[in-house]
Amino acid sequence: MELNTIKPSEGAKKSARRIGRGIGSGFGKTGGRGHKGQHSRSGRTHRIGFEGGQMPVQRRLPKRGFKSLTKANTARVRTSELLAVDAKVIDLLALKEAKVIPNRVSAAKVYLSGELDKKIQVQGLMLSKGAKAAIEAAGGKVIDV
C-alpha cells in the first residue's frame, strides 16, 4: 500500500447536495428553503429558544426549586469513618488532618452508616439524628458550638 493509492471505501464518500441547480436536482428554485419567512431569507439566525417574538417556553413556565450554594462545600462523613480519626475531640480540622474529608470543604455532616465501638467526642459538626443517637449510645459526647 502506498500513500498515493489510498482511497476511501466504496460508498463512504457522499457527494454534496447541489442546491439551486434546476428542478431535476430536487432542490431547484427555492433551494429546499420553502416559500417566504425568516428561514427562506439569507442571513437567517436567531438564538436558541427564540419563538418568533412569542413568549418563550422557558419564560412562560414557573420557576420552582432551590439550589444550595453551600452544598458543594459540605462533606458527608459516615459514622464508621470517625473511627479512623485519632484525636480526643473530632472536629473539622481533625477530619481534614486524617484525610477523611478534602481541604476545600468548610463544613461536614455526619450520617449514621456503620458501627461505632469506641467513645468519641464530636464538636462543631452537623449530625443526623441517627448519628447523634449512635455516638451517645456508644458512650460518646456531642459538644455543640
C-alpha positions in Angstrom: 0.0 0.0 0.0 1.3 3.4 -0.9 0.1 6.9 0.1 -0.9 7.8 -3.4 -3.1 4.7 -3.8 -5.2 5.2 -0.6 -8.9 5.7 -1.4 -12.0 5.7 0.9 -14.1 2.6 0.7 -17.0 2.3 -1.7 -20.0 4.3 -0.5 -18.1 6.2 2.3 -18.0 9.5 0.4 -21.3 11.0 -0.4 -21.5 13.9 -2.9 -22.7 17.2 -1.5 -26.2 18.5 -2.1 -26.2 20.8 -5.1 -28.8 23.4 -4.2 -30.4 25.8 -6.7 -29.3 23.8 -9.8 -32.7 23.3 -11.5 -35.8 21.3 -10.9 -34.2 18.0 -11.8 -31.9 18.2 -8.7 -34.8 18.2 -6.3 -33.5 21.4 -4.7 -34.2 23.9 -7.5 -35.9 27.3 -7.4 -36.3 27.8 -3.6 -33.3 25.5 -2.9 -35.1 23.5 -0.2 -36.0 26.6 1.9 -39.7 26.7 1.2 -41.6 29.9 0.4 -41.3 33.2 2.4 -40.4 33.6 6.0 -37.3 34.1 8.1 -35.8 30.8 7.2 -36.1 31.4 3.4 -34.0 34.6 3.6 -30.3 34.9 3.6 -28.6 35.7 6.9 -31.3 33.9 8.9 -30.2 33.4 12.5 -32.0 33.5 15.8 -30.9 32.5 19.3 -31.7 29.1 20.9 -35.2 29.2 22.4 -36.4 32.1 20.3 -40.0 31.6 19.2 -40.6 34.4 16.8 -41.5 37.0 19.4 -43.9 34.8 21.2 -43.1 34.4 24.9 -40.5 31.6 25.0 -41.3 28.4 27.0 -38.5 28.9 29.4 -40.1 32.3 30.4 -43.7 31.0 30.3 -43.2 28.2 32.8 -43.0 28.9 36.5 -39.6 28.6 38.2 -39.6 26.1 41.1 -37.0 24.7 43.4 -33.8 25.8 45.1 -30.1 25.1 44.5 -27.9 25.4 47.6 -24.8 27.4 47.2 -23.1 25.7 50.2 -23.8 22.1 49.2 -20.6 21.8 47.3 -18.6 23.0 50.4 -20.2 20.4 52.8 -18.7 17.0 53.1 -20.7 13.8 54.0 -19.0 11.7 56.7 -20.1 8.2 57.8 -20.0 7.3 61.5 -17.7 4.4 60.6 -15.2 6.9 59.2 -14.9 8.7 62.5 -13.1 5.6 63.9 -10.1 6.4 61.6 -9.6 9.8 63.3 -7.0 9.7 66.2 -8.0 12.9 68.1 -9.6 13.5 71.5 -12.2 15.8 70.0 -13.2 15.2 66.4 -13.9 18.5 64.6 -13.5 19.8 61.0 -9.7 20.3 61.4 -9.2 16.7 62.8 -11.2 15.3 59.9 -9.0 17.2 57.4 -5.8 16.1 59.1 -6.9 12.4 59.0 -7.7 12.8 55.2 -11.3 11.8 55.8 -12.6 15.0 54.0 -10.8 17.2 51.4 -9.3 20.5 52.5 -11.6 22.6 50.3 -14.7 21.9 52.4 -16.0 24.3 55.0 -18.5 22.1 56.8 -19.2 18.4 57.4 -22.3 16.4 58.2 -22.1 13.0 60.0 -24.5 10.3 58.9 -25.3 7.0 60.5 -23.6 4.3 58.5 -21.5 1.5 60.0 -20.8 0.5 63.6 -19.4 2.7 66.4 -17.5 0.7 69.0 -15.5 3.3 70.9 -16.3 6.6 72.8 -15.7 9.7 70.7 -16.3 13.4 71.2 -17.7 15.3 68.3 -17.6 19.1 68.2 -18.6 21.7 65.5 -20.0 19.2 63.0 -23.6 18.7 61.8 -25.1 15.4 62.8 -28.1 13.4 61.6 -30.5 12.2 64.3 -29.3 8.6 63.9 -25.6 9.6 64.0 -26.1 11.6 67.2 -28.0 8.7 68.8 -25.3 6.2 67.8 -22.5 8.4 69.2 -24.3 8.8 72.5 -25.2 5.1 72.6 -21.5 4.2 72.3 -20.7 6.4 75.3 -19.5 9.3 73.2 -20.4 13.0 73.6 -21.7 15.7 71.2 -20.4 19.2 72.0 -22.5 21.9 70.4 -20.7 25.1 69.4 
